[in-house]
Amino acid sequence: MPTLEQELEREFEQYVGREAEPARVARYAVDEAMIRNWAEAHDDYNPVYVDRDAARATGRPGVVCPPAMISTWVMAGYRRWREVQRLRAEGRTEDFAYSELMTLLDRHGFTSVVATNVEQDYHRELVPGDHVTAHFTIESISPVKRTGLGRGCFVTLHKRYENQHGELLVEERFRLLRFDPNTTEEA
């Protein structure tokens, strides 16, 4: 007879390879003002981010976006958080594979989350005028493991960031641990 963990792990199979949620389309195009705000907030003094002449001197057509800024363009913001909270208050969830998976993990006590790592491959620099869309796929879910934070599983999302012409900008693997904080003694 399978254990509860084995049954849960069998359920994971239905999520692997599925689109995690609908594509996220940036509300705004990449622009120099936001690039400058990012560079200043991070004390990043690379002149290709803020100085057109310096960027042109490197063979670029103008300023470029810091690579680490990629996910900021598709962040949903506070409005989305409020919508999710409203659905929860009504006892509902979004009808997305990722939401379904998180609900399943919550039901099994894996209610806490920590991001563990991000791997990014950059295919093309972002430039002002690019309009970013991100596609998310659930790439893998590990078996339940004992970690220093408690029992849990690692979920890896594969993200593809494209511009308005469908050109691949960045591929990302984002891994998080969903865990049961009440099992730290077991770990």
N, C-alpha and C positions, 0 to 999 in steps of 0.2 A: 504494500500500500504506500503510495507516494506521501511524502511529508508536505506540510503546508508550504514550505519554501519551494519544494519541487513543483507543486501545483502553480505557485506564483510564477516561477521561472518559465513554466510552460505557457502561461498567459502572455509573457513578454514577447513570445514569438510573433504574435499577431500585430505587434507595433513596429518591429524592425523593418526598415525599408519604406515605411509609410511617410507621406508628407506630414510633418509635424503640425502645421497650421497653414492657412492660406499665405501666399506670398505677402511680405510686408513691403509696401511701396512708400518711399520717403515722402514726407509731406512737402519738403522743400528741396530744390536743387542745391547741389554743392555751390557754395559761394565764398568769396574772399573774406567777408566779414566774420563768418563763423569759423573759418580756418584761422584767422587772426586771433579770435577769442580763445580758441583751443590752444594755439601756440603760446599765447600770453599766460593762460591759466596753468599750463604745464611747464612754464619757463623753458620752452623749446626755442632756441635761438637760431635754428636752421633757416638761413635766409631764403631758401627756395619756397618756404611756406608763406612768406610775407612781403617779399621784395621781387617785383616783376623783373627788374633788370638783372638781379642776381640769378633768378631762375632761368632767364634767357641766356645768360652767360654759360649755363651748363647744358644748353641745347634744348631746353624745354620751351614751350610756347608762352609760358607765363607761370604764375605761382601754381603749386600743386598742393594737394591735401595730404596731411600726415597720414601714413598708412594705418596707424593705430586708431584713427578716427572713424574707420569704416562703419562700425556698428552704430555710431551716434546718428547717422543719417536716417536709419530705419526705426529708431526707438519710438515707441508708441506714446509715451508721455503719460501724464496724470489722467487724462480723459479715459484712456484704456483701463487704467487701474480702477477707476471709479466704476466702469462698466462691469468688470470682473467682480467687484465687490457687490454690485447690485444683483448680479446673477446668483452669487453665493447666498445672499440674503433671501432670495426666492427659492433656494434649494436646487438651483440649476447650475450647470457648467456649460462651457462652450463645447460645441460639437466638433472638436478637433482631436486628432490622435494624441497630441501632446497633452492636452487637458485631460483626456480620458486616462492616459498613462499616469499622470500626476494624481488623479483621483484614486486610481487603483493602488498606487503606492501609499497614499494617505490612509486608505482603509486598512492597510497592513502595518500601519504604525511608522512608516518611513516619512515622517512629517517635516523633517529638517533638511536643509539643503546647504551645500557649500560648493562653489565652483572650484574645480581642481586644476584644470589647465586648459589652455587655448593654443592651438597650432594654426598658423595662418600661412598661406602661400599667396603671394602677390603676383598678379598677372599683368596689371596695368595700373599706372598711377591715376588717381582721381583728379580731375581738373574742374574748375568752376564751370557750371552748366550741366555737369553730369547729374542725372537723376537716378538714384540707386533703388534697386529692388532686391530683396533677399528672399531666397527660397530655402526652407528648412526641411530636412529629412531626419528621421530618427535612424541613426546609423547602427547603433548597437546598444544593448543593455546587458550588463554583466550578470553572472549569477550572484546571488546574495553572498556577501562577504562580511567577515568581521574586520572592522577598521578601528583605529584609535578613537573615532567619534561614536562608534556603535555599529550595529549590524546595518548593512545597507547595500545598495547596488549603484554602479556607475552607469550613467546614461550619456551617450555621445550623440551630439547633434552635428550633422554635416550641413554647413551653410554655404550657399553659393550667392555671391553678391554680383549683380550685373548692372550695367548702365541702361539707359533708355533704348539703346540699339541692340540689346541682348548680348553685348560684349562682356565676357567674364572679367571681373575686376579682382576678386579675392575669393579663395576657397578657405573655409575655416572648419576646424573640428573643435567643438566646444564640449568639454566634459564636465559633468557635475556629479556629485555624490548625493543621493537621497538616502537618508539614514534615520534610524530610530534612536533619538537621544536618550531614551530610557534604558538602553542596552550597553552603555559604556563599560560597565563592570564586566560584562561578558567578553568584550573586546580586549 
